[in-house]
Amino acid sequence: MLSRRRLLLAFVTSPLTLVGCRRHQRREPQVVDLFIESDGDFLAFHPDTLTCPSGARVRLTFHHGGKFLSARHNWVLVYPGQMDAVDKDVEHNEGIISKDDTRVIADTPMCDKGVTVMTQFTAPAPGDYPFFCSTPGHGECMNGILHVTRA
Amino acid sequence: MNDIRKTLAAFAVVGLTLSIAAPAFAQQLKSTEDVRTALRLLVQVSNDFKRQITNKNFARVPHEYMEYTEAADALRMSIKDEPADFKAKVETRLKAAVAAYQKVADMSGKETDVDKLLAEHAKAVTAMNSVFDLFPAALRPDPNLPPPGRGGRRG
């Protein structure tokens, strides 16, 4: 009798256990740390290409490597084909990116020479996404590509 | 005939001396990489001046002037250990170049004619080039090089 009860209990609980296990097995998004800096005081990113898998939680650190010039820099990631438009729109606003700009995927704050800043975002669908510095006049030279690969 | 030969020989000697002396001078500079960087920064900021004027972003031009003075300071720092007469020559021409860029910045506060501002900017570039003439060609930025980074690869 006892063993029948045990059998019944096992029959009822095993699917629940499987469901529970599956919940535990659900993979957390992969965390990817990326580092990029300005090429000293020059208007260039180093490196100028970055790569991460789609869906990853990206923690990007940007360092302003300048020593001499007071030019401020940031790192702005936008959807393909949007760089010129975003760059143009912030030209007369010291390059400050609006928080509700839907063309922008992620951006760091503007920073002075020697300063390091961070931003976090979820990597979008696979593709090539442009990034640039939105200080007026910088984007023309200071830009690069984030390659988002299949997860 | 002898005079012509002598003149040609003199030219050849001068040419040979210069071709040997220029690289030797480049080696004599104590911080060649710092000098190269400072000269590149001057060109970079000068190009930024032009870009802001072309884009009619006149409010940014005074900021570019400030950066130009910072690039000039970087050049001063890079030659701080050089002989006094060389530093004096550089300083004279550098001051003239900085003054020329200040004139562009001052003009941009009142003048909105892009062509007039670019003409003044061209004069400033000439003043900057006279600074570069004091340095070996190997250290001068190549004006034909594309801008640093991906320059122009827009997405």
HADDOCK unambig.tbl for C-alpha pairs under 7 A between the chains (distance, minus, plus):
assign (segid A and resid 43 and name CA) (segid B and resid 148 and name CA) 6.39 0.50 0.50
assign (segid A and resid 44 and name CA) (segid B and resid 148 and name CA) 5.67 0.50 0.50
assign (segid A and resid 44 and name CA) (segid B and resid 149 and name CA) 4.42 0.50 0.50
assign (segid A and resid 45 and name CA) (segid B and resid 149 and name CA) 6.32 0.50 0.50
assign (segid A and resid 48 and name CA) (segid B and resid 149 and name CA) 6.80 0.50 0.50
assign (segid A and resid 48 and name CA) (segid B and resid 150 and name CA) 6.99 0.50 0.50
assign (segid A and resid 68 and name CA) (segid B and resid 70 and name CA) 6.12 0.50 0.50
assign (segid A and resid 68 and name CA) (segid B and resid 71 and name CA) 6.69 0.50 0.50
assign (segid A and resid 68 and name CA) (segid B and resid 74 and name CA) 6.45 0.50 0.50
assign (segid A and resid 69 and name CA) (segid B and resid 67 and name CA) 5.58 0.50 0.50
assign (segid A and resid 69 and name CA) (segid B and resid 70 and name CA) 5.66 0.50 0.50
assign (segid A and resid 69 and name CA) (segid B and resid 71 and name CA) 6.63 0.50 0.50
assign (segid A and resid 70 and name CA) (segid B and resid 67 and name CA) 6.32 0.50 0.50
assign (segid A and resid 80 and name CA) (segid B and resid 155 and name CA) 5.62 0.50 0.50
assign (segid A and resid 81 and name CA) (segid B and resid 155 and name CA) 4.94 0.50 0.50
assign (segid A and resid 82 and name CA) (segid B and resid 155 and name CA) 6.86 0.50 0.50
assign (segid A and resid 83 and name CA) (segid B and resid 154 and name CA) 6.90 0.50 0.50
assign (segid A and resid 83 and name CA) (segid B and resid 155 and name CA) 5.84 0.50 0.50
assign (segid A and resid 130 and name CA) (segid B and resid 155 and name CA) 5.23 0.50 0.50
assign (segid A and resid 137 and name CA) (segid B and resid 48 and name CA) 6.64 0.50 0.50
assign (segid A and resid 137 and name CA) (segid B and resid 51 and name CA) 6.56 0.50 0.50
assign (segid A and resid 137 and name CA) (segid B and resid 52 and name CA) 6.58 0.50 0.50
assign (segid A and resid 140 and name CA) (segid B and resid 151 and name CA) 5.92 0.50 0.50
assign (segid A and resid 140 and name CA) (segid B and resid 152 and name CA) 5.61 0.50 0.50
assign (segid A and resid 141 and name CA) (segid B and resid 147 and name CA) 6.19 0.50 0.50
assign (segid A and resid 141 and name CA) (segid B and resid 148 and name CA) 6.41 0.50 0.50
assign (segid A and resid 141 and name CA) (segid B and resid 149 and name CA) 6.07 0.50 0.50
assign (segid A and resid 141 and name CA) (segid B and resid 150 and name CA) 6.28 0.50 0.50
assign (segid A and resid 141 and name CA) (segid B and resid 151 and name CA) 3.87 0.50 0.50
assign (segid A and resid 141 and name CA) (segid B and resid 152 and name CA) 6.06 0.50 0.50
assign (segid A and resid 142 and name CA) (segid B and resid 149 and name CA) 6.21 0.50 0.50
assign (segid A and resid 142 and name CA) (segid B and resid 151 and name CA) 6.61 0.50 0.50
assign (segid A and resid 143 and name CA) (segid B and resid 150 and name CA) 6.25 0.50 0.50
assign (segid A and resid 144 and name CA) (segid B and resid 150 and name CA) 6.37 0.50 0.50
